[in-house]
Amino acid sequence: MSESGQSAKWDKIAGQLKEKWGVVANDLSAYEQGEVQRIAGLLKEQKGLSDEDARREAERIMRNS
């Protein structure tokens, strides 16, 4: 697997963990950060976006939902 593929996979996993921690700790900020990171990982994996572009797009998606 390429380094960018591993990075995307890591972002998805880390994002899911942050989301779960946000629920357990009742921390909306941690949950939202995890959601952005998970979505950014998906975007990197599916669209081949750079880290910065994927994060920017994920934040845009979150603002519009």
C-alpha positions, -999 to +999 in steps of 0.1 A: +000+000+000+013+035-008+022+060+018-008+081+009-031+051+011-018+043+046-023+080+056-059+079+044-065+046+063-049+060+094-070+092+092-102+071+089-093+050+119-081+079+141-111+099+132-134+071+142-116+068+176-119+105+182-156+104+174-161+076+199-140+094+225-161+125+220-193+105+227-178+087+258-164+120+272-194+140+261-170+163+242-186+177+211-153+193+199-135+160+200-164+143+181-164+170+154-126+168+150-128+131+146-156+134+121-135+159+100-105+136+102-125+105+092-141+124+062-107+137+052-094+102+051-122+090+029-116+120+005-079+112+003-087+075-004-115+080-029-104+112-046-066+112-041-067+146-025-037+160-006-038+162+032-045+199+032-071+197+004-089+168+020-091+185+054-104+217+038-130+198+018-140+178+049-144+211+069-165+225+041-188+194+041-192+197+079-201+234+077-228+227+051-244+197+069 
